[in-house]
């Protein structure tokens, strides 16, 4: 029988809290204190949710109340939530110290939620106040994939900030989780998974744009019903819960991050082959056409959003490269495809794609890849771990050299540009 609990009231959650109900704020904590490692004690699961909504996505704290209402009815899940909305001094932590325990809310000073410092302090708080054997973390906000990151704070004390994937990786290396979820656009990418591989086992996110579709009550229920199931099994069920709640055309995927090194190794071999082969003008033209024809996950005309048009389906890119008429390229691309399929736990999509059906989501594989064509490569991409170890970005820069757009590499001019989400 489920425990009898008190649901998180609006007064406790936020209304009275933000009106100054007298709950003392906690001080900043060193993110090096305490590690979110699994243990034999504590709740079977803790669900950490990082709602960094200090921008146009803030729709209030109802989701916080509903989430904690569900976790307080659970036998195996304790939830810990960070919420930073668009108002000043509205940052709070809400948590249960154990499954079924009434939730507590704690005022925080106004956070720079678009910083790794805020994220690190939150997960450290969770490790100390809600001990658990297994942990899942979801970060919710605007997402820009491997180039632009996630969690754009527009109104924090430090000005506009955003968390990049290498910063998330640093937090997770100190505070590992089993399942990493991004409730944000364009985050299900091979490059994102590679950055996070040392701090999480599974990545679940959208290849496409999304509208904050994660049903957190259902996520709690999945974890509660499967306290001992392995990560791959749970990820399939989480995909079903997430995609089943989607309100428009969207594709989600789950990636086994323990397979990321093998995928990167095969990509490195492909990049070496391509860098050599595109010295031939005809081959360069054929390779460019192959990438141009691969399934993309955006069709943006705004200059600030056009970069997302080059987030493409990884397996579709490889399939097209296999057709350029070069045996060595085909063999290398096939090896990447096999490694990618081994890493993809599952894929779920809803709808056809853009209005008019220009994008067929039936081709979605569950994993995207940055594949810039007909324009400069984003300079920050070349600094990411994926490019360091695969040279895929170096190949893209060579592929896009000599074009009418000018330099083959440029600094991102629109670091806070994200598709609107209602």
C-alpha positions in Angstrom: 0.0 0.0 0.0 1.3 3.5 -0.8 2.3 5.6 2.1 -0.2 8.3 3.2 1.6 11.6 2.6 0.9 15.3 2.5 1.0 16.8 -0.9 3.1 19.9 -1.5 0.7 22.8 -1.0 1.0 25.9 -3.1 1.7 27.9 0.1 4.6 25.6 1.0 5.9 25.2 -2.5 6.1 28.8 -3.7 3.3 31.3 -3.0 4.1 31.8 0.7 7.7 31.1 0.1 8.1 33.9 -2.4 6.0 36.2 -0.2 8.6 35.8 2.5 7.3 33.1 4.8 10.4 33.1 6.9 12.1 29.9 5.6 15.8 30.7 5.9 17.9 30.5 2.7 20.7 28.0 2.6 24.2 29.2 1.9 26.2 28.4 -1.2 27.9 25.0 -1.0 31.2 23.8 -2.5 30.3 21.6 -5.4 33.1 19.3 -4.5 31.4 18.2 -1.3 29.7 14.8 -1.6 29.5 12.6 -4.7 26.3 11.4 -6.3 27.7 7.9 -6.4 25.4 4.9 -6.0 25.4 3.2 -2.6 23.6 0.4 -0.8 21.7 2.9 1.4 19.1 5.6 0.8 16.1 5.6 -1.6 16.2 3.1 -4.5 16.0 6.2 -6.8 16.3 9.9 -6.5 15.0 12.1 -9.4 16.8 15.4 -9.7 15.1 18.1 -11.7 16.8 21.3 -12.7 14.2 23.8 -13.9 16.3 26.7 -15.2 13.5 28.9 -16.5 14.7 32.4 -16.0 13.6 33.4 -19.5 10.5 33.2 -21.7 9.8 29.6 -20.8 8.7 30.2 -17.2 5.1 29.1 -16.7 5.1 29.0 -13.0 5.6 26.3 -10.4 2.7 24.0 -11.0 5.0 21.4 -12.5 7.0 21.5 -9.2 3.9 20.8 -7.2 2.7 18.0 -9.5 6.2 16.4 -9.6 6.5 16.3 -5.8 2.9 15.2 -5.4 3.8 12.1 -7.5 7.0 11.4 -5.7 5.5 11.6 -2.3 3.1 8.9 -3.3 6.0 6.7 -4.5 7.6 3.9 -2.5 11.0 4.0 -4.3 11.6 7.6 -5.5 12.6 10.8 -3.7 12.6 14.0 -5.7 14.9 17.0 -5.5 14.0 20.1 -7.5 15.8 23.3 -8.5 13.5 26.0 -9.8 14.6 29.4 -11.0 11.9 31.4 -12.8 11.8 34.8 -14.5 11.2 36.8 -11.4 13.8 38.1 -9.1 14.5 36.1 -5.9 12.3 33.2 -6.9 15.0 30.5 -6.8 14.0 27.6 -4.6 15.0 24.0 -3.7 12.2 21.5 -3.0 13.1 18.0 -1.8 12.1 14.9 0.0 14.8 13.3 2.1 13.3 9.9 1.5 10.3 8.3 -0.4 7.0 9.3 1.1 8.4 12.0 3.3 6.6 15.4 3.1 8.5 17.8 0.8 10.4 20.7 2.1 11.1 24.0 0.3 14.1 26.2 0.9 14.6 29.7 -0.4 17.8 30.4 -2.3 19.4 33.6 -3.3 18.7 34.6 -6.9 20.7 32.0 -8.9 22.6 32.3 -12.1 20.9 29.1 -13.3 22.8 29.3 -16.6 26.1 28.4 -14.8 27.8 25.1 -13.9 28.2 26.6 -10.4 24.5 26.6 -9.8 24.1 23.1 -11.2 27.0 21.8 -9.1 25.6 23.3 -5.9 22.2 21.8 -6.6 23.4 18.2 -7.2 25.7 18.4 -4.2 22.6 19.5 -2.1 20.8 16.5 -3.5 23.5 14.0 -2.6 23.6 15.2 1.0 19.8 15.6 1.6 18.3 12.8 -0.5 20.7 9.9 -0.4 19.9 7.2 -3.0 21.2 4.1 -4.6 20.5 5.2 -8.1 20.0 8.7 -9.5 18.4 10.4 -12.6 18.9 14.0 -13.5 16.7 16.1 -15.8 17.6 19.6 -17.0 14.8 21.6 -18.4 15.0 24.8 -20.4 16.0 26.1 -23.9 18.4 23.7 -25.6 20.9 24.4 -28.3 22.7 21.0 -28.6 26.5 20.7 -28.7 27.2 24.2 -30.0 25.0 26.3 -27.7 24.3 24.2 -24.7 21.4 24.4 -22.3 19.8 26.5 -19.6 19.8 30.1 -20.7 19.5 32.5 -17.8 18.5 35.9 -19.1 17.9 37.7 -15.8 20.5 36.4 -13.3 22.9 38.6 -11.3 25.7 37.8 -13.8 23.9 38.7 -16.9 22.9 36.3 -19.7 24.6 32.9 -19.1 24.3 29.4 -20.5 25.7 26.0 -19.5 27.8 24.3 -22.2 28.2 20.5 -22.3 31.8 20.4 -21.1 30.6 22.2 -18.0 27.8 19.7 -17.4 30.4 17.0 -17.9 32.6 18.4 -15.2 29.7 18.5 -12.8 28.7 14.9 -13.6 32.3 13.7 -13.2 32.2 14.9 -9.6 28.5 13.9 -9.2 27.7 10.9 -11.4 24.1 9.9 -12.3 22.8 6.8 -14.0 20.3 8.5 -16.3 20.8 12.0 -17.8 17.7 13.6 -19.4 17.4 16.9 -21.2 13.9 18.4 -21.4 15.0 20.8 -24.2 15.5 21.1 -27.9 18.2 19.4 -30.0 20.1 17.7 -27.1 20.1 14.0 -28.4 23.4 14.2 -30.2 26.4 11.9 -30.4 28.6 14.8 -29.4 26.6 15.6 -26.3 26.7 11.9 -25.2 30.4 11.8 -25.7 31.0 14.8 -23.4 28.9 13.2 -20.7 30.1 9.6 -21.0 32.2 9.7 -17.8 29.3 11.0 -15.6 26.2 9.1 -16.8 25.3 5.8 -18.3 22.3 6.8 -20.4 21.3 10.0 -22.3 17.6 10.6 -23.1 16.7 13.8 -25.0 15.1 15.1 -28.2 16.7 15.2 -31.6 14.2 17.8 -32.7 12.6 20.9 -31.1 10.3 20.2 -28.2 7.9 22.1 -26.0 8.7 21.0 -22.5 6.9 17.7 -23.1 8.4 15.7 -20.2 5.6 14.3 -18.0 7.5 14.3 -14.7 4.7 12.5 -12.8 4.9 9.6 -15.3 8.7 9.6 -15.0 8.4 9.2 -11.3 6.0 6.3 -11.8 8.4 4.6 -14.2 11.2 4.8 -11.7 9.0 3.8 -8.8 7.8 0.7 -10.7 11.3 -0.4 -11.7 13.6 0.0 -8.7 15.9 -2.8 -9.8 15.5 -2.8 -13.6 18.7 -2.1 -15.6 19.2 1.2 -17.3 18.4 0.1 -20.8 15.1 -1.4 -19.8 14.1 1.7 -17.8 15.2 4.0 -20.7 12.8 2.2 -23.0 9.9 2.8 -20.6 10.9 6.4 -20.0 10.9 6.9 -23.8 7.4 5.5 -24.0 6.3 7.8 -21.2 7.9 10.9 -22.7 6.9 10.4 -26.3 3.4 9.4 -25.3 3.0 12.9 -23.8 4.3 14.8 -26.7 2.0 17.5 -28.0 3.4 17.9 -31.5 5.9 16.5 -34.0 9.0 15.5 -32.1 11.6 12.7 -32.0 13.3 11.4 -28.8 16.1 9.0 -28.4 18.0 7.1 -25.7 21.8 6.5 -25.9 24.0 4.0 -24.0 26.9 6.3 -23.1 29.1 3.3 -22.3 29.3 2.8 -26.1 30.4 6.3 -26.8 34.1 5.6 -27.1 33.6 2.9 -29.7 31.4 5.3 -31.7 34.0 8.0 -31.5 36.7 5.6 -32.5 34.9 4.7 -35.7 34.1 8.4 -36.4 37.8 9.2 -36.1 38.6 6.6 -38.8 35.9 8.0 -41.1 37.2 11.5 -40.6 40.7 10.4 -41.6 39.4 8.8 -44.7 37.2 11.9 -45.6 40.0 14.4 -45.0 42.2 12.5 -47.5 39.5 11.8 -50.1 38.0 15.4 -50.3 41.3 16.6 -51.7 39.8 15.4 -54.9 37.3 18.1 -56.2 34.8 15.6 -57.5 34.8 13.6 -54.3 34.4 16.7 -52.2 31.4 17.8 -54.3 29.8 14.3 -53.9 30.5 14.2 -50.1 28.9 17.7 -49.7 25.8 16.6 -51.7 25.5 13.4 -49.5 25.5 15.4 -46.3 23.2 18.1 -47.7 20.7 15.4 -48.6 20.6 13.8 -45.1 17.7 14.3 -42.8 17.9 17.5 -40.8 16.0 18.4 -37.7 15.3 22.1 -38.4 14.3 24.3 -41.3 15.0 27.7 -39.9 15.3 30.9 -42.0 16.3 33.3 -39.1 20.1 33.9 -39.2 20.3 33.2 -35.4 18.6 29.8 -35.8 20.1 28.7 -39.1 22.8 26.7 -37.4 20.2 24.2 -36.2 19.5 23.2 -39.8 22.8 21.4 -39.7 21.8 19.1 -36.8 21.2 16.0 -38.9 20.3 12.3 -38.3 23.6 10.5 -37.8 22.7 7.3 -39.4 21.1 9.0 -42.4 24.3 11.0 -42.9 26.3 7.7 -42.9 23.8 6.1 -45.3 24.3 8.9 -47.8 28.1 8.9 -47.4 27.9 5.2 -48.3 26.5 6.1 -51.7 29.1 8.5 -52.9 30.8 5.8 -54.9 34.0 5.4 -52.9 34.6 2.0 -51.3 36.8 3.3 -48.5 34.3 6.0 -47.5 31.5 3.4 -47.7 33.3 1.0 -45.4 34.2 3.6 -42.8 30.6 5.0 -42.8 29.2 1.5 -42.4 31.4 1.0 -39.3 30.1 4.2 -37.8 26.5 3.1 -38.5 27.1 -0.2 -36.7 28.7 1.5 -33.7 25.8 4.1 -33.6 23.2 1.4 -33.7 24.9 -0.4 -30.9 24.8 2.7 -28.8 21.1 3.6 -29.5 18.9 2.1 -26.9 15.7 3.2 -28.5 13.9 5.9 -30.5 10.3 7.3 -30.3 8.7 9.9 -32.5 5.4 11.5 -33.0 4.1 13.1 -36.2 5.6 13.7 -39.6 7.8 16.7 -39.0 7.6 20.2 -40.2 4.3 21.5 -41.5 3.8 20.1 -45.0 5.7 17.0 -44.2 9.1 18.1 -45.5 10.8 16.2 -42.7 9.9 12.5 -42.3 10.4 11.6 -38.7 10.1 7.9 -39.7 13.8 8.2 -40.6 14.8 9.4 -37.1 17.3 7.0 -35.7 17.5 8.3 -32.1 20.8 10.1 -32.5 21.8 13.4 -34.3 25.1 14.8 -35.4 26.4 18.3 -36.3 27.0 18.2 -40.0 27.5 21.7 -41.3 27.2 22.2 -45.0 27.3 25.3 -47.2 28.5 27.6 -44.5 31.1 28.2 -41.8 31.6 25.7 -39.0 31.0 27.1 -35.5 34.3 27.7 -33.9 33.2 26.4 -30.5 32.4 23.1 -32.0 36.1 22.6 -32.8 36.9 22.9 -29.1 34.5 20.1 -28.0 35.8 16.7 -26.9 34.2 15.0 -29.9 36.2 17.0 -32.4 39.4 16.6 -30.4 39.0 12.8 -30.5 37.4 12.3 -33.9 38.4 15.4 -36.1 34.9 15.4 -37.5 34.8 19.2 -37.1 38.2 19.6 -38.8 36.8 17.6 -41.7 33.7 19.8 -41.8 35.9 22.9 -41.9 37.8 21.5 -44.8 34.6 20.5 -46.6 33.3 24.0 -46.3 36.5 25.8 -47.3 36.5 27.8 -50.5 32.9 28.6 -50.4 31.1 31.9 -51.2 30.2 32.4 -47.5 33.8 33.3 -46.7 35.9 31.7 -43.9 35.2 28.0 -43.2 35.1 28.7 -39.4 33.5 31.5 -37.5 32.6 32.3 -33.9 28.9 31.9 -33.0 27.2 35.3 -33.4 24.0 34.2 -31.7 24.9 32.1 -28.6 21.5 32.7 -26.9 19.3 32.1 -30.0 16.8 29.3 -29.5 13.6 28.2 -31.3 10.5 29.4 -29.5 8.6 26.8 -27.5 5.1 27.4 -26.3 
